[in-house]
Amino acid sequence: MALVTMPGTMTEKFYFSIRDESITETLNASIGKRVVLEYEEHIGVPFSCFAETRYFVTGVKAVGEVPPL
């Protein structure tokens, strides 16, 4: 699934949780770039106990710069 913001369209939000601090650091270092998020969905896990969502990011790959508006 690709979440891409196009001019004139509503922004989509994908809420996710991160367990690994190194993934958080990689994501923060990728601000301003397009990224691909690898994630796992844990259906049935009571996320209120373990995280804020049932989607857990397991990897981040930068794929390019976001073009200026």
N, C-alpha and C positions, 0 to 999 in steps of 0.2 A: 504494500500500500504506500502511496506517495502522498504526502501532504504538502502541497505547493500553493503559495499565495499568489493569485493572479490579480492584476489590476482590475478594480471594479467588483471584486468578489469578497464575500465574508471570510474572515480569518477562521481557520479551524484550529482547535486546541486539542492536543493529545496529552492527557495527563498520565504520568508514569512515575514509578518509584525507582530508586537506585540503591542497591545494597553495597556496592564496591566504591570506595572513596576514589580509586584511580579512574573510574569511569566518570565520576563527577568532575575531576580535574581535567580530563580530556574534553568533556563537554564544555566546560567553562573556557578552555583554551580555544574552542571552535566557534566562539561567539562571532557573528558576522559572516560565517561560512555556511554553505549548505552541507547538511550532514545526513547520513543514513544511520538510523537507530536500529540495532538488533535487539529484539526483546522477546520475553517469554510471557505468556498469559497463564496465570494460575487460577483457573476456575474452581470455585468452591473453597478456596483458602479464605479464612476470615481476615481480610486485609486490614480491618480495624485493629487487629492484634500485631500484625507484622509490617504493615506499610500503609500508605494512604491510597493506593490503587491496587488493582490486580495485575497490572502490567509492570514487569521488571526489566529495565534496560540491562542488557548483557554486553553490549559493545557499541562503539561510536566510530564512524568513519567519515572524515571530511571529504566532500566531493567537489568543492569549488567555492568561489566567492559569491556573495549575494550581490546582484547588480544594483547600483544606486538608483533611487527614484528620480 
